[in-house]
Amino acid sequence: QVQLVESGGGLVQAGGSLRLSCAASGRTFSRYTMGWFRRAPGKEREFVAAISWSGGSTRYADSVKGRFTISRDDAKNTGYLQMNSLKPEDTAVYYCAAALTSDNDYVPMSPGPYKYWGQGTQVTVSS
């Protein structure tokens, strides 16, 4: 069992930056692929970014590529999403998720493989 708690959300102006954190507890976090998803009002949940448990593989949604950076610090059992050049369309509730895998290059974009989810943190970008 893994518990995930997101933090770092808030209100920011367009062009600004935020860094989201995802603190994990329970089973060893280091063998989990970590992903970030978001759900905007009236829209479906969408993939944002993922990082393999080795940290060697990452994947990003086209909409955030070049602006967002995913990382992890397994010594702290924490994952991060650095969000720069934020746009109003980035406004959403952001969720971190964990997928247990033995494949150190596994970075799925679909939510199905992610067994554990946090409660979400609101990000609002004003224009």
Salt bridges, closest charged atoms under 4 A:
GLU46 OE2 - ARG38 NE 2.53
ASP62 OD1 - LYS65 NZ 3.05
ASP74 OD1 - ARG72 NE 2.99
ASP90 OD1 - ARG38 NH1 2.95
ASP90 OD2 - ARG67 NH1 2.74
